[in-house]
Amino acid sequence: MRWSWFPFLLFFTGCDDLPDASAERAADTIRIASYNTHLARGEVGKLITELKDGSAQVDAVVRVIALANPDILLVNELDYDNEREALKLFQERLADAGVEYAYSFVAPVNTGKPTKLDLTGDGKDYGPENAQGWGVFEGQFGMAILSRLPILSDDTRTFSGVRWSEMPDNLYPLDYYPEEALEVLRLSSKSHWDVPIKAGDTTIHLLASHPTPPVFDGEEDRNGRRNHDEIRFWADYIDGADWMLSDQGTEGGLADDASFVVMGDLNNDPENGDGRHEAIKKLINHPRIEDTAPKGAAETATADFDEVGQLRVDYVLPSKDLQTVTSGVLWPKEGDPMREVVHSASDHRLVWLDIKLPGSEK
């Protein structure tokens, strides 16, 4: 079943024994969260104007983040601009709500970036369908990382320029795209980021992405194939594969002893909904990853898509060497006034993970 990717009402059941994101946490823990804020807009500069002037949805998103109060936050769907004005305004909105971040990371993404090719046979070599990643303008559906812990900027790696055809054993639809696209079309619909942060005496690599939804295509399954390979990138990266070259010119994947957290709206549920589930299953069950999420369907669902129902598509997956205290999906209980705020903020839920600060007393 194909799901719609536009706003609609959510009917998440909730569960009284879910971990409470607003509960007090110990001083020796840090909270890492991923949230698809649904703040992407359909026009250049519209988000900036809305952040300046305010809106009910922006206010709701800020209140959700303030409730969870993460120390490290990946924001999916925050439109990117070269001056970083949207990010700055968003940080100011959060600071006004008492949620301040000393460090941030943002970089260009592939959405809306022209390929100058007719990728879909529509007779045009421009427009969102013919861009590196679907977008009506460059930077739509961008990403950002906010942190209270230092970001090791000199060691950050991004992979927006990796061509899809460079991935070994890729699922690139050779019979669909024009021949010249093989040397042009990129793997990442937005980007893949390795953003290291200093946490106590340990470096934690934030492995952030937002793969394309595995829908809005035809029998060629170009988006389903790309979603699979965008997710598989992280399994290869964690395995230390040597085929990827970063935008900074460095080769290869993650070191065998590196601590990391894979995070983002990966647009794939391991069991249900559209899409190829092999890559997300491989990632969740990777020998270096500890899937700490609650095991019940209602507890792990992070969105409720039209005609499909509740799906787990947003993730915060820590490496096994990190000591998890608790984790959850932010969904207030029935009767909690914040429940409607969460509902009005986004069609996704904020996913969070608390870990002991590496180096603190066990």
N, C-alpha and C positions, 0 to 999 in steps of 0.2 A: 504493500500500500504506500502510495506517495503522500508525504505530508506537506502541509502548507507552511511557508516560512514567514508568515506575517502575523501581527499581533492578534491574539484571541484570548478568550477567557480561559483561565486555568481552573481545573477542579481537582487539585491535589488533595488526597484524603487526609494527610497529616497523621501523626502518631504521637500519643501522649508520652511515650518513653524515649523519644528521640533525644540525642544530646542537645543541650541548650546553649546556643551560641552566645547568649547574653550572660551566662553564668560566670562568676569570677574565676579567673585562672591564676595559677601559681606564677610567681615572678620569674622562675627559671624556665618558663616555657615561651615559645614564640608561635604565633598563629600565622599560617600561610593559607591564602584563599584565592580562589579563581571565581570570577563573576562576569558573565555576559550581561552587560548593563542595558543592552538594546538602545544605546544612545546614538547609533549611526543614523544619519539623516540623508535625505535624498537630494540635497542641494549643497554646493560648496558654501561654506561659511554659516550654514543654518545652525549647526550645533554651537558654534562660537556665539552667535547672537542669543541663542536660548540660554547658554550658560551665563551670559552677561545679564540678561533680562529676567531669567528665572522661568520655571515652568513646573507644573505639578509632577511630571514624570521625573525631571531632574531632581526635584526635592525628595521624591520617594526613593530614588536610587541612592542619594546621599544618606538618607535615614537608614536604609538597609545596611550600607557599609558601616555607618556609625554603630549600629546595633552589634554587628559582628566584630568590629574594631580590629581588623587584622594588622599584624606587623608587616606583612608582605602581601601585596595584592596584585594579581594579574587582572587587568581590565580588558575584556574583549568587547569589540564594537564601540570604540571611541575614535571618531574620525581623526585622521592624521593630517596635520598641516605643517609646512616647512618651518614656520616660525614657532611651532609648539604652543601656539596660543590656546588651543582647546585644552591641552593637558594642564597648562598653567592655571586657566580659569577653573578647571575641574578640581585641581588641588586647593585652590582658594575656597571653593564651595565646601570641600571636605574640612578644611581648617576652620571655617566658620562653624561647623558642626562639632568641632573638638577632635577631629581626626587629622593629625598632621604627619606628613612624611618628609623627612630630610633629603631623601634620595629618590630619583626617578630615572627611568630609562624608556625611551621611545625611539623608533626608527621607521623609515619608510616601509611600506608594504606594497604588494603587487596588485592590489585591487585597482581597477581602472587604468592601469599602466598599459599603453598601447603596444600591441604586437605588430601593427601595420600589416596584419594578415587577415584573410577571410577564413576564420577558424571554423565557422559553422555553415558555410555555404549559403549565406544570406545575401551575397552579392556586395557586402560592405567589408572594408578593412578597418572599421572603427566601431565604437560603441561597446557597451558592457559585455556583450557575448564574445567579442573579439579581443578582449583585454587579457592580460596575464592572469588576472583574477577578476571575477565578476565584480563590477563596480561602475557606477555612473560617473564617477570622477576619481582621480588618483587619491588614494588614502582613505576612501570610504571603508567602513568596517575595520578601522585600525586597531592597534593594541598598545598597551602601556603597562609598565610595571612601576608600582609605588612601594617604597620600602623605608622602614625606620632603621634598618641595618645597612651598613655601607655596601654600595655596589662597586665591584672591582671593574671599573669601566675599561681599563686597559686590556682586560682579559675577556671582555664580552665578544661573542661571536654571533653573527647573523648569517642566514643561509637563503636569502631571498633570491639570489642569482643562480642557484643550482638548477640546471635544466632537468626536466622530468626524465629525458632519455638517458641521463647519466646514471640513474639508479639501476644497479644490476637487477635483472629479473623483474623489471617494472611491468605494470599493467597498461602502459600507454596504448591507446586505441589506434594502432597504425592504419587501419582501414577507414578511419573516420576523418582525421585531420589531414590537411594538405601536406605534401612531402616536406616542404620547406619549414613547417612548424616543428619538425623533429629537432632542429638546431636552434629553435627560438623559445618554445613554450617552457615555462618554468614549472618546477614541481610544486612549490608553495603557492597556494592561492592568496595568502597574506604574507607570512614568513615563518621561519623556524628560528628561534632565539635560544642561545645558551648565555644566560646572564648570571654570573657568579656573584654571590653575596658573602660577606664575612660574618659568620655567626659564631661568636665565642672564639674558640681556637680552631674552627673548621670553616672551610669554604663549601657552600652549598650551591650547586648549579641549578638555576631555575630554567627548565626546558619548556619553553612556552610556544604555543602555536594555536591556530584556529583553522583547521582544515575546512575545505568546501563541503557544504551539505551534499550527501550522496543522492541527490534528487535533481529535478529540473533538467532532465536530459531525455534521451530516447533509448532504443534497444542497444545502442553502442555503449551505454552506461559510462560515458566519459567522466561524469562527476563521481559516480560510485567507485570507479577505478582510481581516480585521483585522490579521493578521500582515503581509500585503502592505503595508497602509497605514501600520502602525507603522514598518516599514523605510523606506517612501517618505518619511516625515516627514523623515528625515535628508537625503535628496537635496534636498528642497525647502528645508530649513534652510540647507544649504551653498550653495544657489543664491541665498540672500538673499531668499527669498519673504517676503511681508508679511502673510500670512493668519493666522499664529499669534500668540497673546497668551500671555505667560508668566504663571505664578502670581504673579509679582512685579509684574505690570502693564505690562511692557515689550513692545513689538510688534516683529515682524519676525525675520528670520533672521540668519545670520552675515555679518560683513563680508567683502568680497572678498579682503582681504589677511590674514585671520586664519589662524594655524596651528592645526591641530586633529588629534585622533585619534578616530575612531569606534570604539567598543568595546562588547562585551557578547555575551551569548548571544542571537543574533538568530533562532535557531530556524528557519533556512532554509539549505539547501545550494543553490548556484546551478545545479546540474545534476541532482541526484538527490533521492529521497525525496519525501514529500508536500509540498504547498504550491505557491503561485504563485511562480515564480522570477524574474518580471520585475523586481520591486523590488530584490532582492538583486543581480541582475546589473547593474542601473542604478547601484547604489551602488558596487559593486566597480570598475566601469568608469567611474566619474565622472571627468571631466577634472581635478578638483582632488585626486583620491585616487591614491596609489601602493599597489597591492596587492603587498606585499613577501613574502607567504608563499611557501614552496617550491611548485613547480608540480605535483609528483606527487600522485596520489590518496592514497597512504598518508601522505605527508608533511603534507598539509593536513587530513586527517580529524581531528576533535576529539571524536568520540563514535562509538559503534557501537550503533545502535538495533535492537531486536528486529524481525526479519523484513524489515528494510530494509538493514542493514549499515552500513558506515562512511560518515559524513556530516561535512561541514564546516558547523558551525552557530555556532561561537564565533569572534569576530573582533577584531583590533586593526589598524585601517586608518588609516595616517597621511596627512596632507596632503603633497603633493609637495615643498613647500618644506623639510620636515624631512629631515635626512640620515640614512637608515637604515644601520646597521652590519650587523646580522643580525637574524633573527627565527626563530621556530620554535614547535612544539607540544611540550610537555614529556611525553616518553615515554621513560623509560630503556631502554637496550638489554637484550636477553636476557641473563640472568645477573646483572644489576645488582640488588642487594637492594631498591633503591628502586622497582623495577618493580611489585612486589606492593603496596607502600605506595600508589603512584599509583592502582593498580587498586582498592584498598579505600577510597580517599578519596571518589571521586565517579565518576559515570558520564560526566563530561566531563573533558577535559584542560585544563590551564592553557596559555593562548596568550600569547606574549610577543614583544616588539619592543625592540631596542636602537637608540637614536638618539644621534647626537652632540649633546652639550649645546649648544644654540644660543648662539653667541657665543664658543665655544671655538675653538682653532686648528684649521684644516682640515688 
